[in-house]
Amino acid sequence: MKMPIRVCGKCGNTLSQYNPDPMCAPCSRTGTAPTVPDRAWRDEQVQRALATWDFGELLRLLRRRSGLSQMDVRALTGLTQSYISDLENGRKQLGGRDSIIDLLNGLGLPSDLRPLLLTPLADRHQTAVSDTLDPAMPWTADRMVTSLEVAVGGPMKRRSVLTALSGAGLTQYVLQSAIAPTEALAADTRDGTRVTKPLLTSLQTTTDELRQLDASSGSGTLASTAKQHLKVLLGLMKTGTYDERTGRQLAAVTADTAIQTGWYTFDGGKHEEAQRLFLGALRAAHASADSRLRAGALSFLAIHGYSVGDPREAVTAARTARQGISDQDAPSLHAMLLTRQARGHARLREERHALAALEEAEALCANGPGEDDPHWLYWINPGEILGQRGSCFLELGRPTEAATAFATARGVLSREETRTRAQFLSRAATAQMRAGDADAGCATGQEVLTMVDGIQSARLDEHLRSMLREARQFTNAAPVRPLLDRGEALLKERALA
């Protein structure tokens, strides 16, 4: 059998197959400091990990291609060996922009590869950097307002400002949100409406009340109402009078409202329109300088990715969001983002990474909310995490474990959030039937059909269709026909409503 070629981790020279050390004898004798050889950075997989900000994978690949130990990486970067191990195994994330810069400087990132942090690998040989930056730049307040105006039905001539993104373009947009500078927002020279704290409180209250309606009865007609509310906020952003602090607060309410409007639109089955709103919301969150809102916008882009787009985009969005809030005491927000990351990994059949993310989410959720956890994240609880675990197991083709996770979740899910409870239970019924228990699946399915009366959600309807498709595999089982008849009649009625 041909022996693999090994090279010195310090100088890059070929090692003898009889040399058990990761470096050649001269380097061992001189005590030369460990380095990452340039050829390791030229590896395509290494550059892909760099372009997608997957720093754990980047470390793992660089060590493998350089012959460096984790202790060598510690000497280069100052990170502890345990942290390096956790980073490589997906249990930790780098803590923000400064940590990323320190890591890459320590590893000796070649200067000609730095543009990869902004330009995705897929575009490097196809489009000039200035061209690939176009949809993402500039990250200004005016561009943010224009983008959201287009998203809520602005003039057709301006639709080129922000169109649906995917693949490399979306990855770049997400990464730009983390590093683009924030523009000043003061607008004290205008003669428009003075934006005051009571006005902002009232506007935020409207957004919160719509959120509560969605949790109990689905998106329904909320999207059109939320769009009108968002237009009011955009009008204030354009013509209102405010100082720097008030301008940031107005951008924050605008971001929160845009996120929720995008969610109602997505829940209504309009996925491309929803993505435009999420992208605009990300701009508004960036303008607000609130990293938690930016994480919130990215979390919904992650849902879009693992539901109807590219699951890898979900992983990138969730990781980028976590890096942006590394300085926040927000365990619930981190836990929520980890579930989004886990769903992306599950869709990609990356079981080890999915389960690691879920375990960390459960541990963080058990700690309870932190001082910096946002008010709009009230719904994160053990039941939500368990429900996401069940969903991941379904994606991974492990229906028995999925059914067990859903069964545990139902005991702790909030009964007030009817739509969420119905979605998880519809998946529970699907899992039970895939595991071969038609009776249990049909019983759960009947419970779900009773719950969904009055809930308007295209996304929930799709879960119901999946449940009924699974039931059709058991046409000889006695409980199946009543479930199918009732379910099909209900879906037909909802389609006509």
C-alpha positions in Angstrom: 0.0 0.0 0.0 1.3 3.4 -0.9 2.2 5.5 2.2 0.7 9.0 2.3 3.1 11.9 1.9 3.8 13.8 5.2 5.4 17.2 5.4 7.0 19.2 8.2 4.5 21.5 9.9 7.0 24.2 10.3 8.9 24.4 7.0 6.8 22.3 4.7 9.6 19.9 3.7 8.7 16.3 3.0 9.1 14.1 6.1 10.5 10.6 6.1 7.8 7.9 6.6 9.8 6.7 9.5 9.8 10.0 11.3 6.9 10.0 13.8 7.2 13.7 14.6 5.1 16.4 12.9 8.3 18.3 12.0 11.6 17.6 10.4 14.8 17.2 12.4 16.3 20.6 11.7 13.2 22.4 12.8 13.0 20.2 15.9 16.6 21.1 16.8 16.3 24.8 16.1 13.1 25.2 18.0 11.6 27.3 15.1 8.2 28.6 16.1 5.3 26.7 14.5 3.8 28.2 11.4 1.1 27.4 8.9 2.8 26.9 5.5 1.4 28.9 2.6 0.5 25.7 0.7 -2.0 24.9 3.4 -3.8 28.1 2.8 -4.0 27.3 -1.0 -6.2 24.3 -0.4 -9.7 24.7 -1.8 -11.4 23.3 1.3 -9.5 25.7 3.5 -10.5 28.6 1.4 -14.1 27.5 1.3 -14.1 27.4 5.2 -12.6 30.9 5.3 -15.1 32.3 2.8 -18.0 30.9 4.9 -16.6 32.0 8.2 -16.5 28.3 9.4 -13.5 28.9 11.7 -13.7 25.6 13.5 -13.5 23.7 10.2 -10.7 26.2 9.1 -8.6 25.3 12.1 -9.2 21.6 11.7 -8.2 21.6 8.0 -5.2 23.9 8.5 -3.9 21.6 11.3 -4.4 18.5 9.1 -2.6 20.0 6.1 0.2 21.5 8.2 0.9 18.7 10.7 0.4 21.1 13.6 -0.9 20.0 16.9 -3.5 21.9 18.9 -0.7 23.0 21.2 1.0 24.5 18.2 -2.1 26.4 17.4 -2.3 27.6 21.0 1.3 29.0 20.7 0.2 30.8 17.5 -3.1 32.2 18.6 -3.1 32.3 22.4 -6.3 30.2 22.5 -6.4 27.4 25.1 -6.2 23.8 23.9 -9.7 23.0 25.2 -11.1 26.0 23.4 -9.4 25.0 20.1 -10.9 21.5 20.5 -14.4 22.8 21.2 -14.1 25.2 18.2 -13.1 22.4 15.8 -15.9 20.2 17.1 -18.6 22.9 16.7 -19.1 23.3 20.5 -17.8 26.9 20.5 -17.9 30.0 18.3 -15.3 32.8 18.0 -16.3 35.8 20.1 -16.8 38.6 17.6 -14.7 40.5 15.0 -11.7 41.2 17.2 -11.3 37.5 18.0 -11.6 36.6 14.4 -8.9 39.1 13.5 -6.6 37.8 16.3 -7.1 34.2 15.2 -6.4 34.8 11.5 -3.4 37.1 12.3 -2.0 34.4 14.6 -2.4 31.7 11.9 -0.7 34.0 9.3 -3.5 34.5 6.9 -1.9 35.6 3.6 -2.9 39.1 2.6 -4.1 38.0 -0.8 -6.7 35.7 0.8 -8.3 38.4 3.0 -10.9 39.3 0.4 -12.3 35.8 0.8 -13.8 37.1 4.1 -16.0 39.3 1.9 -16.1 37.5 -1.4 -17.5 33.9 -1.4 -15.4 31.2 -3.0 -18.0 30.5 -5.7 -17.7 34.0 -7.1 -13.9 34.4 -7.1 -13.4 33.1 -10.6 -16.7 34.5 -12.1 -17.2 38.1 -11.0 -15.1 41.0 -10.1 -15.1 42.0 -6.4 -16.7 45.3 -7.2 -19.5 43.6 -8.9 -20.2 41.0 -6.2 -20.3 43.8 -3.6 -23.1 45.6 -5.5 -26.3 44.1 -3.8 -24.8 44.3 -0.4 -23.3 47.8 -0.5 -23.5 50.4 0.7 -24.8 49.8 4.2 -26.3 53.2 4.7 -29.6 54.4 6.3 -30.9 55.6 2.9 -30.2 52.2 1.3 -32.0 50.5 4.2 -35.1 52.6 3.8 -35.2 52.1 0.1 -34.7 48.4 0.4 -37.7 48.1 2.8 -39.8 50.4 0.7 -39.3 48.0 -2.2 -40.0 45.0 0.0 -43.4 46.3 1.0 -44.4 47.2 -2.5 -42.4 50.2 -3.7 -42.1 51.4 -7.3 -41.0 48.8 -9.8 -38.2 51.0 -11.1 -36.5 50.6 -7.7 -36.7 46.9 -7.4 -33.1 46.4 -8.5 -32.1 47.8 -5.1 -32.8 44.6 -3.4 -33.8 41.4 -5.1 -33.9 37.8 -3.8 -30.5 36.4 -3.0 -29.1 32.9 -2.8 -25.8 31.1 -2.7 -22.7 33.2 -2.7 -24.6 36.5 -2.9 -26.6 35.7 0.2 -23.5 34.5 2.1 -21.7 37.7 1.3 -24.7 39.8 2.3 -24.8 38.1 5.7 -21.1 38.5 6.3 -21.2 42.2 5.2 -23.8 42.8 7.9 -21.3 41.8 10.6 -18.4 44.0 9.5 -19.8 47.1 7.6 -19.5 50.4 9.5 -22.6 51.9 11.0 -23.7 55.3 9.6 -24.7 58.2 11.8 -28.5 58.6 12.0 -29.2 62.1 13.4 -31.8 64.1 11.4 -32.3 67.3 13.5 -32.4 69.7 10.5 -35.7 68.4 9.1 -39.1 70.0 9.7 -40.9 66.6 9.9 -42.6 64.9 12.9 -40.5 64.9 16.1 -39.8 61.4 17.1 -40.2 61.1 20.9 -39.8 58.3 23.4 -43.6 58.0 23.9 -44.1 57.7 20.2 -41.5 55.0 19.9 -43.0 53.1 22.8 -46.4 53.2 21.1 -45.0 52.0 17.8 -43.1 49.1 19.6 -46.3 48.2 21.4 -48.1 47.8 18.1 -45.4 45.5 16.8 -45.5 43.4 20.1 -49.3 43.0 19.9 -49.1 41.7 16.4 -46.4 39.2 17.5 -48.7 37.9 20.2 -51.6 37.5 17.7 -49.3 35.5 15.4 -48.3 33.2 18.2 -51.8 32.3 19.1 -53.7 32.3 15.7 -51.1 32.3 12.9 -50.2 34.9 10.4 -53.6 35.1 8.7 -54.2 38.7 7.6 -51.4 40.1 9.8 -49.0 40.6 6.9 -51.0 43.4 5.3 -51.5 45.1 8.7 -47.8 44.8 9.6 -46.8 46.2 6.2 -48.9 49.3 6.9 -47.3 49.7 10.3 -43.8 49.3 8.7 -44.6 52.0 6.1 -45.4 54.4 9.0 -42.0 53.7 10.5 -40.2 54.1 7.1 -42.0 57.5 6.7 -40.6 58.6 10.0 -37.1 57.3 9.1 -37.2 59.4 5.9 -38.9 62.7 7.0 -38.9 62.6 10.9 -36.7 64.7 13.1 -34.6 62.9 15.7 -31.2 63.0 17.3 -28.6 60.2 17.1 -29.9 58.1 20.0 -33.6 58.4 19.0 -32.6 57.6 15.4 -31.0 54.3 16.5 -34.1 53.5 18.6 -36.4 54.2 15.6 -34.2 52.0 13.4 -34.5 49.3 16.1 -38.4 49.4 16.1 -38.2 49.4 12.3 -36.0 46.3 12.3 -38.2 44.4 14.7 -41.3 45.3 12.7 -39.6 44.3 9.4 -38.6 41.0 10.9 -42.1 40.2 12.0 -43.6 41.4 8.7 -41.2 39.1 6.9 -42.2 36.2 9.2 -46.0 36.7 8.6 -45.3 36.8 4.9 -43.2 33.7 5.1 -45.8 31.9 7.2 -48.3 32.9 4.5 -46.2 31.0 1.8 -44.7 34.0 0.0 -41.1 33.0 0.4 -39.3 35.3 -2.0 -41.2 38.4 -0.7 -40.4 37.3 2.8 -36.7 37.1 2.1 -36.6 40.6 0.8 -38.2 41.8 4.0 -35.6 39.8 6.1 -32.8 41.3 4.1 -34.2 44.8 4.6 -34.7 44.0 8.3 -31.0 43.1 8.5 -30.1 46.5 7.2 -32.4 48.2 9.7 -30.9 46.1 12.6 -27.4 47.1 11.4 -28.5 50.8 11.4 -29.8 50.4 15.0 -26.3 49.2 16.1 -28.1 46.5 18.2 -26.4 43.2 17.6 -29.3 41.3 19.1 -31.7 42.6 16.5 -29.1 41.7 13.8 -29.1 38.2 15.3 -32.8 38.1 15.1 -32.9 39.1 11.5 -30.3 36.5 10.7 -32.2 33.8 12.6 -35.2 34.3 10.2 -32.9 34.2 7.2 -31.7 30.9 8.6 -35.3 29.6 8.8 -35.7 30.6 5.1 -32.5 28.7 4.3 -33.3 25.4 5.9 -37.0 25.5 4.9 -37.0 26.6 1.2 -33.4 27.6 0.4 -29.9 26.2 0.9 -29.4 24.7 4.4 -25.8 25.8 4.3 -27.0 29.4 4.3 -28.9 28.7 7.5 -25.7 27.5 9.2 -23.7 30.5 8.0 -26.4 33.0 9.1 -26.7 31.4 12.6 -23.0 31.3 13.1 -22.5 34.9 12.0 -25.3 35.9 14.4 -23.7 34.2 17.3 -20.3 35.7 16.6 -22.0 39.2 16.7 -23.5 38.7 20.1 -20.5 37.1 21.8 -20.2 40.1 24.2 -23.9 39.8 25.3 -25.3 38.0 28.3 -28.0 36.4 26.2 -28.1 32.6 26.7 -31.7 32.4 25.3 -30.7 34.2 22.1 -27.7 31.9 21.7 -29.9 28.9 22.3 -32.4 30.0 19.6 -29.6 30.5 17.1 -28.1 27.1 17.9 -31.5 25.5 17.0 -31.4 27.3 13.7 -27.9 26.1 13.1 -28.9 22.5 14.1 -31.8 22.5 11.6 -29.4 23.5 8.8 -26.9 20.8 9.8 -29.8 18.2 9.9 -30.9 19.1 6.4 -27.4 18.6 5.3 -27.3 15.2 7.2 -24.4 16.5 9.3 -25.7 14.6 12.3 -22.7 15.2 14.7 -22.8 18.9 14.2 -26.6 19.0 14.5 -26.7 17.1 17.8 -23.8 19.1 19.2 -25.6 22.4 18.5 -28.8 21.0 20.1 -26.9 19.9 23.3 -25.4 23.3 23.7 -28.8 25.0 23.1 -30.4 22.8 25.8 -27.6 23.7 28.3 -28.0 27.4 27.6 -31.8 27.3 27.8 -31.5 25.6 31.2 -29.6 28.6 32.5 -32.7 30.8 32.0 -32.7 34.3 30.3 -29.7 36.6 30.7 -29.6 40.3 31.3 -29.2 41.0 27.6 -31.8 38.6 26.2 -34.3 40.7 24.2 -38.0 41.0 25.2 -39.2 39.6 21.9 -37.6 36.2 22.7 -40.0 35.2 25.4 -41.0 32.0 23.6 -37.6 30.2 24.0 -38.1 27.4 26.6 -37.2 23.7 27.0 -40.3 22.7 25.0 -39.2 24.7 22.0 -35.7 23.2 22.1 -37.1 19.7 22.4 -39.4 20.3 19.5 -36.5 21.4 17.4 -34.6 18.3 18.4 -37.5 16.2 17.2 -37.6 18.1 13.9 -33.8 17.5 13.5 -34.3 13.8 14.1 -37.0 13.7 11.4 -34.6 15.3 8.9 -31.9 12.9 9.9 -34.2 9.9 9.2 -34.5 8.8 12.9 -38.3 8.9 13.4 -38.3 6.9 16.7 -36.0 9.4 18.4 -38.0 12.2 16.8 -41.3 10.8 18.3 -39.6 10.5 21.7 -38.4 14.1 21.6 -41.8 15.4 20.5 -43.5 13.4 23.2 -41.3 15.0 25.9 -41.8 18.5 24.3 -45.6 18.4 24.4 -45.5 18.3 28.2 -43.7 21.6 28.4 -44.8 23.5 25.3 -46.9 26.6 26.1 -50.6 26.0 25.5 -51.1 29.7 24.7 -48.9 29.4 21.5 -51.4 27.3 19.7 -49.8 27.6 16.3 -46.4 26.5 17.5 -47.9 23.6 19.5 -49.9 22.4 16.4 -46.8 22.5 14.2 -44.8 20.4 16.5 -47.6 17.9 17.1 -48.2 17.5 13.4 -44.5 16.6 13.1 -44.9 14.3 16.1 -47.7 12.5 14.3 -45.5 12.2 11.2 -42.7 10.8 13.3 -44.9 8.2 15.0 -46.2 7.0 11.6 -42.7 6.8 10.1 -41.7 4.8 13.1 -44.5 2.3 12.3 -47.0 3.3 15.0 -50.0 4.2 12.9 -52.4 4.1 15.8 -50.4 6.7 17.9 -49.8 8.8 14.8 -53.5 9.0 13.9 -54.4 9.8 17.5 -52.0 12.7 17.5 -53.1 13.7 14.1 -56.8 13.9 15.2 -55.7 16.1 18.1 -53.9 18.4 15.8 -56.9 18.8 13.5 -58.9 19.8 16.4 -56.3 22.4 17.4 -55.9 24.1 14.0 -59.4 25.5 13.8 -59.1 29.2 13.4 -55.3 29.2 12.8 -54.3 30.6 9.5 -50.9 29.6 8.4 -49.7 28.2 5.1 -46.7 26.8 6.8 -48.8 24.8 9.2 -51.0 23.6 6.3 -47.9 22.2 4.7 -47.1 20.3 7.9 -50.6 18.9 7.8 -50.2 17.7 4.2 -47.0 15.9 5.2 -48.8 14.2 8.1 -51.6 13.1 5.8 -49.1 11.8 3.1 -47.5 9.7 5.8 -50.9 8.4 6.9 -51.7 7.2 3.4 -48.9 4.5 3.8 -51.2 2.8 6.3 -54.5 2.6 4.4 -55.3 -0.8 6.0 -55.1 0.6 9.6 -58.6 1.3 11.0 -57.8 4.9 12.4 -56.3 6.1 9.1 -59.4 6.6 7.0 -61.2 8.9 9.5 -58.0 11.0 9.8 -57.6 11.3 6.0 -61.2 12.2 5.5 -61.2 14.8 8.1 -57.8 16.2 7.2 -58.5 16.5 3.5 -61.8 18.1 4.1 -60.2 20.6 6.5 -57.4 21.5 4.0 -59.9 21.9 1.2 -62.0 24.3 3.4 -58.9 26.3 4.3 -57.9 26.6 0.7 -61.3 28.1 -0.2 -61.3 30.5 2.8 
